[in-house]
Amino acid sequence: MAGAKICGLSTADTVEAAIANGAEWLGLNFFEPSPRYVSPEAAGRLALQARRDGPRRPPALVAVTVDPSDALIDDIVQAMRPDFIQLHGKETQARAQAIRTRTGVGIIKVLSVSDAADIARADKWDGLADHLMFDARPPAGSDLPGGMGARFDWTLLAGKRYARPHFLAGGLDPWNVKEALTLSNAPIADVSSGVERGRGIKDSALIKAFLDAVRSL
């Protein structure tokens, strides 16, 4: 059965909706230009809620970052004790390893995809990152690395297997996630803008619909 990550959460009610409807992963965004940005202090409150109100085995908490400084990494770890740090920028393998060593936290590395060559880049990360995430390459000139509703050809991932389960992201929503997971064979779906009623504003009903669709596979 496929799993799901709800990313870019920023309010108590949408964290509750994600947990209540069975999300295995919750993402909190620390990239300041993003409309989904949360401060380390706010993330700490949401993380406490997730661990307090979650099921017996609470969802994994993911800190979403873009080329983070050591100072930001330290603030995040102190504030929310993430289970994983998601690297959504131009981080090198050496930088990813340095962050893992500094924090003792798992690493999710996001790879931007527009064609098969981008998928092939995953080989050098496989086994180094705890999980890989394949997201659509943003349009040229964009100031955001993701969360824009763009998608790539999902069949590029068909038949791909990695050391640990990988994520499919980019343009997913409650109406297309079943098709996306079927075509890509990806084990985990990641959604952000696809469960929003406005830019950066998560909708609890859409979160439920997305998670229901994933569970129906």
N, C-alpha and C positions, 0 to 999 in steps of 0.2 A: 504494500500500500504506500502511496506517495505521501510525503510530508510537506509542510508549508511553513514559510517564514513571513510574518507581517512586519514590514520595515517602515521606518519613519514614524513610529508612534510617538505621540507627544502629550497625550492627555490620559487621565485616570480612567475615563469611561471607555476609551478605545483599547487600552491595555486590558481592561476587564473583558471586553467583547472578544478580544483575541484569545485570551485564556479560556473563557467560558466555552468557546467554540472549537477548542482543540489545537490551536497553533503550537507547534513544537519549538518554534524559534521566534523571538521578539527582537526587532532591531531598533536601536535608538541612534539618531543621526547627530554627529558632532561637527559637521561641516558647516561653518557659519553662513556661507552664501545660500544654503538650501532653505526653502520655506519650511522644512521639517526639522530644522535645527533645534536641539535642546542643550541647555547648559549642563555641565557636570552636576551641578546642584539639583536641577530638575530631574536629571536622569537618575540620580541617587534615590529620589523619592519614588519614581516609577519602578525602579528595580526592587526597592523594598516592598512595594505593593505587589509586584509579580511574585516575589518569593513568599510573601505572607498569604496572599489570596489564591495562589496557584494550587494545582492538584498535588497529590503526594509527591509526584516527580515534576517539579515546575519546569516550564519551558526554558531553553537555553537563552541567555541574554547576550546580545551581540552589540558591540560598540562600533558604529559605522564611521570610518575616518577616511580622509583624503590627504595623503602625504603628511601624516601627523608629526609634530615635534615631540621630543622626549618630554617636554613640560606638559603638553596636552595628554600624552599617554599616561603620565603619572597622575594627573588630575582625574582622568577617567577611571583608572584602576582604584584610586582611593575612594572616589565617590560612589561607584556602582558595582565594583567587583565583577566585571563581565566574564562570561564563560569563553567568549571569543572576541577578538578584535578583527574587524573587516577592513581590509586595505583596498580602497577604491581609487587609488591614484597611480602614480608612476613608480611605486616602490620597487626596489630591486630585491633579488633573493637575499642578498646580504642584509638589507634593511629589515626585511621581514624576519630574518633569523635574529637580528639584534633586538627587535621588539619582543619576540618570543622569550629570549634570554632575559631581557630586562623585567618582564612582567610575569613569566610563567603561565601566560594565557594562550589559548589556541588561536590559530590564524586562519582566516578565510580570505583568500586572494581573489579579487574580481578581475576578470579578463574581458576586455571590450572586443566585441565580435562584429565583423561585417562580412567575412568570407571564410573559406576553409583554412586559409593560412593562419588566421587568428586562432582557430581551434587547435591547430598544430602547436602553437606556442604553449599550450597547457602542459606539454610533456616535461618541460624543464621545471615546472612548479609541482608536478604530481609527486606526492610523498614529502615535499618540503612544507607546503601548506597543509593544514589539517583538512580543509575543504576548498574546492574551487567553485567559483561562481561565474557563469557565462552571462554577460549582459550585452545589450545592443550598444554599439559604438555611438556616442552622441554626435549630433550634427557638428560640422566644422564651426568653430567660433563659440561654441556653447561654453558657459561658465560653470556648468554642472556636469559631473561625470555620469550621472544616471538619474533615475526617477522622472524621466520625461515622457514615458509612455511609448518610446521607440522599441521596435522589435527587430529581430534578425530571422534568418531562415532556420526554423527549428530543426529541420531535417539534417542540418550540418552536424548535430550531436548524436544522431541515430547510431546505435551500436557502440558508442563510446563508453568505456568503463575506466574508472580511476581508482586509486588506492582507497579512497573513502568517498561516500556519497557526495555528489556534486549538486549545485543549485542551478536552476534555470531562471533568469530574470529578463526583464525588458518587455514592456507592453502587455503583460498578463493582466487579466481581469476575470470576474466571475463567469463570463460568457465564453472565453476562449481557453481557459486554463486546462480543461480536459483534453482539448485538441493538442495544445502545446506539449503537454506531458506525454501524450500518446505518440506524437510524431518524433519527439526528441528522446524518449525513454529516460528523461531525467528523473531522479528519485525525489528531488525536493523543488518546490516552486517558491519563488520569492516575489512578493508584490509590494508596491508602494503606491504610486499614483493611481493604479487600477482599482483601489478601494477608497477613493477620495471623492467627495462631493464638490470640492473646490481645491484650488492649489494648496497643498499642504494640510488640508482639513480631512482627516479620516472620518469615514462613515461606518458606524457599528453594524448597520444592516448589510452593507457591502462586504465588510469583513466576514460576517456570518455566511453570506452567499458564496464568497470565494472558498472558504474552508469547507463548506458543504460540497462544493463542486470537486474539490481535491479528494475528499473522503469517498466520493461516489465512484471513483475509478476502481 
